[in-house]
């Protein structure tokens, strides 16, 4: 039985080696930023000119020749002003300076800026109260970016900073990878759709909803095909339909029960399996395979198991299919506020909530009944990862924390 790290590595290895390059399309980054968020670039974006395009002041003060301000007490004559968008057109000579504001271009002849706090002004003259040196409080033209240099690399995931970068270099239209189409199917006689009234022994279909959200957060386009009852022929027809997309996720029907048909159906359709159990709780009966040129995942039917196994195994596959590199799991250390004690010698993912209320990350494991108990996951923002080599931890110890995607 694989560890979750080995199972995740296997998914990344297989999908990276076997998936075809994603199709591309042109989108407008500037006028439709919401539609660009989360997409992966299909081309490099280059700087259209040097940045900054001129020597730029980073302080309000006075532009001057450093030689004239080498000693405190020097007196200089103010001959003009330079502000953002309106530069001083003349040149600075010995004994002269120009009033300059943050972001403005340095006048010709100047090679330094004295902050206004260190320049006492009287009419059209200033007295330098602190010696300065060449290059002080300015950014040299081209020191941030050179014209033609790569500012965003192909495969980069577009966020707000990337949009700002594209806008700065005038890249309104660019090529991005299309979002992979990911089909979601749930299974079980006991499942009814979320909007339907359940019978006394039925549950509503929450998995399709949560999986659709997780697919979107990972960079995919979710296509929900609804729930299939525990009927092998119906399941085969639905899965065959789902295999027309770029990836397939089935929740439920992957354990060893009399009505768990997912693996059998996928095998009949030509699937090659790489694992069907992982040493974790919740989510032990997780399946990953390759069928008709597509990655397929069989995730446990209990909602928390579905959420955990998607993040561990399906998310990196979708990231690869969307043209980006799979992101490492967002795991870091936090101080436990409650003790933890588990029995089974596997890795446990416990719903929890982390905060920085006392200046350092602290995490509290939330009470939960089983892998069907969604409430603690909704109330939390992370999972405490209890490694099989360290099943007991006391309050005050440092523990691994896996953030819920989209919470931060």
C-alpha positions, 0 to 999 in steps of 0.5 A, spaced: 500 500 500 502 506 497 504 512 502 500 518 500 507 522 497 508 516 493 501 515 490 501 523 489 508 522 485 505 516 481 499 521 479 504 526 477 509 521 473 504 518 469 500 524 467 506 528 465 508 523 461 502 521 457 498 527 457 497 531 450 499 538 450 493 542 452 489 546 446 490 554 446 486 560 445 487 567 445 484 571 451 484 578 453 487 579 459 486 587 460 478 587 459 476 581 462 481 579 468 476 575 471 476 570 465 483 570 465 484 568 473 487 561 474 489 560 466 496 558 464 500 562 459 501 558 453 507 563 451 512 567 454 510 575 455 516 579 454 518 586 456 516 592 451 521 596 453 526 598 459 523 598 466 523 603 468 524 607 462 528 613 465 532 614 471 526 615 477 526 618 483 523 614 489 522 619 494 520 626 494 526 631 495 531 635 490 534 632 484 542 634 484 549 632 482 552 628 488 558 632 487 554 638 490 551 635 496 557 631 498 558 635 504 552 637 509 551 645 509 551 646 501 547 651 498 543 650 491 539 654 487 532 651 485 531 652 478 524 648 476 520 641 478 519 634 475 513 630 477 510 624 475 508 625 468 511 631 467 519 632 467 523 638 467 526 639 460 532 643 462 539 640 465 542 641 472 549 644 472 553 645 478 550 649 484 543 647 481 537 642 483 530 641 481 524 639 486 522 632 484 516 628 486 516 620 487 516 617 481 518 623 477 524 622 471 531 625 474 533 631 470 539 631 465 545 632 469 542 629 476 545 623 479 542 623 486 536 625 490 536 628 497 530 627 501 526 633 502 527 631 510 534 633 509 533 639 505 531 646 508 528 650 503 528 658 503 525 661 497 529 658 491 534 655 495 535 649 499 541 647 504 543 640 504 543 638 511 545 631 510 551 629 505 549 624 499 552 620 494 551 618 487 545 614 486 541 615 492 534 614 492 533 613 485 532 607 480 536 607 474 533 606 467 532 598 465 534 596 472 528 592 473 527 589 466 530 590 460 526 590 453 525 583 450 526 580 457 521 574 459 517 577 465 512 571 465 514 564 463 510 560 459 506 555 464 505 561 469 498 561 472 495 567 472 493 571 478 493 578 480 500 580 480 501 577 473 495 581 470 498 587 473 505 585 469 501 584 463 498 590 463 504 594 465 508 591 458 502 592 454 500 585 453 492 585 452 491 579 448 495 573 450 495 565 448 493 561 454 491 553 455 484 551 455 481 549 461 481 541 461 474 538 461 473 534 467 467 530 468 464 528 475 460 522 476 457 520 483 454 513 485 450 510 490 442 508 491 442 512 497 444 518 493 439 523 491 440 530 487 442 536 492 435 539 490 431 533 491 428 531 498 431 525 501 428 519 503 429 516 510 435 512 508 438 517 503 443 522 502 443 528 498 449 529 493 454 533 496 460 530 492 459 533 485 458 540 488 464 540 492 468 536 487 466 541 481 468 547 486 475 543 487 476 542 479 475 549 478 480 551 483 485 547 480 484 550 474 479 545 470 472 546 467 467 541 471 462 537 468 457 534 472 454 528 470 449 527 476 449 520 480 448 513 478 445 508 482 448 501 483 447 498 477 453 496 473 450 497 466 448 504 467 454 505 470 458 503 464 454 507 460 455 513 464 463 512 465 463 511 457 460 518 456 465 521 461 471 518 458 469 523 452 472 529 456 479 530 458 479 527 465 474 523 469 472 523 477 467 518 480 466 518 487 463 512 491 463 505 489 471 504 489 471 499 495 470 492 496 462 492 497 458 487 493 455 494 489 462 497 488 463 496 481 467 502 479 474 498 478 470 493 474 467 497 469 473 501 468 477 495 467 472 492 462 473 499 458 481 498 458 483 501 464 490 500 467 491 501 474 496 504 478 494 504 485 487 502 488 488 503 496 493 509 499 495 508 506 491 514 509 485 516 513 480 518 510 480 516 503 484 509 503 480 506 497 482 511 492 483 509 485 488 512 480 488 509 473 489 511 465 483 509 461 482 511 453 488 516 453 485 519 460 486 520 467 481 517 471 480 517 479 475 513 483 474 517 490 471 514 496 464 516 497 464 519 504 465 527 503 471 528 507 474 522 504 472 525 497 475 532 499 482 529 501 483 525 496 481 530 490 487 535 493 492 529 494 491 526 487 486 529 482 488 536 483 496 535 480 493 531 474 488 537 473 494 542 474 498 538 469 492 538 464 491 545 464 498 547 462 501 549 469 506 545 473 503 541 479 504 545 485 507 542 491 502 541 497 501 547 502 504 544 508 507 548 513 508 547 521 504 550 526 503 549 534 498 544 536 493 547 541 490 540 542 493 533 543 492 528 538 492 520 538 491 516 533 491 508 532 491 506 525 499 506 523 497 510 516 497 517 515 491 521 518 488 528 515 484 531 521 479 537 520 482 543 523 483 551 524 489 554 523 490 562 525 496 567 527 492 570 533 498 570 538 503 572 533 505 564 530 501 559 527 497 555 532 492 550 530 486 546 533 483 539 531 476 540 530 471 534 533 468 530 527 465 524 527 467 520 521 469 521 514 461 523 512 461 529 517 462 535 513 461 540 518 468 540 521 471 541 514 466 547 513 468 550 520 476 549 518 481 551 513 486 546 514 487 539 515 492 536 521 497 531 518 498 526 523 504 521 520 504 514 521 511 514 524 508 519 530 501 518 531 501 521 538 502 529 539 501 533 545 498 540 545 504 545 544 508 540 539 509 542 532 505 539 527 504 538 519 498 542 517 495 542 510 491 548 507 485 547 504 485 550 497 482 557 496 481 558 503 488 563 503 
